């Protein structure tokens, strides 16, 4: 098999997904990975005629009403791609996906946008109720060299992910080192009277995020009203929200017997916990007089957290998620190779007080935990826009060693501790690192789309990430197509 390791020179633009995709916020997710990828894989490169990955969902989805296949696919050549097939299958005689005759539902030719990095996509399928025998499987197009399936390497569920090079003509090969990022979105059996937020009973979002409240009834046309109350106790005060559901309300949910309201928050949205429930007339449980009984749904709670973007986003110029590309100035590293991110100054209202360290999405290709030449926080170099004054650091890291085998694609990442010092609202701060001369091991992950969440700075407008191979004696070279994942903690 081939593992995806991004390299210097691979720069791609993200584009919108096609109309064949579904919003995952309104579905319950069934998967064996943790939803956060660390690397990407394919069976062979270029792909052979019968290369497939699959995850055995087994009893995890028994009774689930499914309407979407979840897949985290990456594209590395900057051109739109696709999988040959992405579908749900029952098992063949070997217990593998029966791709010849066991197809349940799927989406042939599932599209992958040009330059897509890590992040789930929901691929719509006709709604179907699943049994205890179910695999989600993905097959490549012959000769493909640029579409990859991402994976979770944290606490992998051994033997639930597998691959084949012969279309499962013989038993598949289990893969225990990681879990493919493949799953199903649906609703469990017996979910009538259930209210969920982003597919869960309790979620956490940040100001600026969107959350969706979904109510499932026993059938379509159930009269109901949505209420907001504070705290998780149902019998506290119920306060009607401006959008009150009556009859067949607002937007339809993923299934005919569902209703959904989606709320996009902003910096003025209050923080704290908000809980929702539905009071509805249940025609499937009539009273003795034959009229529907009034019932209360389950409660779904959302905790809205303060967003760094509302505080001026000091200390972070990326969106927090790497997009399949890692970088260094040159390989092997030269004598004077540096990366830096210009973080500007904290706003007076940002709440920033003490600066405590730097987080860097670090990558060790050698496996022994190499050491940076220097890591620290620096002032702006006078007369040289974009460059740090490396001769007058505010603070540097003692022994900035990378964890052995580090492969970090998102925050939290490796924390490089500095002696804490007070932040100034009138000072420009640069996070910067230097390579050890001759290094071939150490790389930095980048954000190339700036779209996922939080504090993303629009790529290259103006540039905030810079590099040099001469200790900034000739100034800083702006990098306009990516932001380094180098964050100041405070």
Secondary structure as UniProt FT lines:
FT   STRAND          2..4
FT   TURN            8..9
FT   TURN            19..20
FT   STRAND          21..22
FT   HELIX           24..26
FT   STRAND          28..31
FT   STRAND          39..42
FT   TURN            49..50
FT   STRAND          52..56
FT   HELIX           58..61
FT   TURN            62..63
FT   STRAND          65..71
FT   STRAND          73..75
FT   STRAND          81..82
FT   STRAND          85..89
FT   TURN            93..94
FT   TURN            99..101
FT   STRAND          103..106
FT   TURN            108..109
FT   STRAND          111..112
FT   TURN            114..115
FT   STRAND          121..129
FT   STRAND          135..139
FT   TURN            142..143
FT   STRAND          147..152
FT   TURN            158..159
FT   STRAND          161..164
FT   TURN            167..168
FT   STRAND          173..175
FT   STRAND          179..180
FT   STRAND          182..187
FT   TURN            189..190
FT   TURN            192..193
FT   STRAND          194..197
FT   TURN            198..199
FT   STRAND          202..206
FT   TURN            207..208
FT   STRAND          210..216
FT   TURN            220..221
FT   STRAND          224..229
FT   TURN            234..235
FT   STRAND          239..240
FT   STRAND          251..252
FT   TURN            256..257
FT   STRAND          258..264
FT   TURN            267..268
FT   STRAND          272..286
FT   TURN            288..289
FT   STRAND          292..296
FT   STRAND          300..305
FT   HELIX           308..311
FT   TURN            314..315
FT   STRAND          326..327
FT   TURN            335..336
FT   STRAND          338..344
FT   TURN            348..349
FT   STRAND          354..360
FT   STRAND          362..364
FT   STRAND          374..380
FT   TURN            382..383
FT   TURN            385..386
FT   STRAND          388..396
FT   TURN            404..405
FT   STRAND          414..422
FT   TURN            425..426
FT   STRAND          429..434
FT   TURN            437..438
FT   STRAND          442..447
FT   TURN            454..455
FT   TURN            459..462
FT   STRAND          465..468
FT   TURN            471..474
FT   STRAND          477..479
FT   STRAND          483..484
FT   STRAND          486..489
//
